[in-house]
Amino acid sequence: MPDTADDSAFDKIYSTDLIYVADCWRLCGDAHCCHFSRYRSASPSDRGLQKIPMLLGEYEYMQSRGYLDQYPSVELETQEIRSTDFEFRFETLSIPTEGCPCEHNIRPTMCRLYPLMPVFTPEQGLVDVDTESTPFEVVETLSNSPRACQVDAIPFAQLSKFLAICAAIQSAPRLVFSIMAYRLAQNTFREKLQSTMRDQNITVFEALARLSMRNELVDQPALATGLQALSGQFESVGLSITTAGSR
């Protein structure tokens, strides 16, 4: 369950209205960040579903504040990553929708940050900003495709809000771990795509289709090893986290 440090951090995050560019959804023409239709499969199982990653404790926070009521229906999907003595659970909101599913003022953390992702280390805190916020941007990079989202930097006028959200995340070690775990999974996804492209001499889209069909988008043993090492980094600098997920 989330602790008071988590609640205080989420209160600050949800009260910070970061908007990189006013009406930025017009730049891509169709609010790409709300549905990613450019890359969605035409299959009935994928059409109209938005999936939003949750930080540790965020689902319970949204539930306790009534923020889940903004969705006509919502399902919490979980993916457990385990090794011999380590367990972590990634959590994702799955929301059926044809447009933007969120009310602007109470949108989740990842929606506020998109398309940029803060880069943290346990020792130094915020050290960089990553422009590959989701797997879709990874695919764009590997295919040399133009970015669907046209935002690629933090305007100076919005920098203080971005830093405020990062400071709130940094105030609760579990939230920092969540961001770092998400980026680790993203890097594992990239490596799996690249190795499949290289070994089978195929395009990134062909690799993505084959790995998706086999449910092998991420090397789970490698991810479990990486997450366990990450947990050790936190412990080495005296940061206490709960790694088994938020429920």
Secondary structure, DSSP 8 states (H G I E B T S, - for coil): ---HHHHHHHHHHHT----SSTTTHHHHSS-HHHH-TTT--SSTTTTTEEEEEE-TTHHHHHHHHTGGGGSSS-EEEEEEEEETTEEEEEEEEEEE-SS--S-GGG--HHHHHTT-EEEEETTTEEEEEES--SHHHHHHHHTT---SS---S--HHHHHHHHHHHHHHHTSHHHHHHHHHHHHHHHHHHHHHHHHHHHHT--HHHHHHHHHHTT-SS-HHHHHHHHHHHHHHHHHTT-----S---
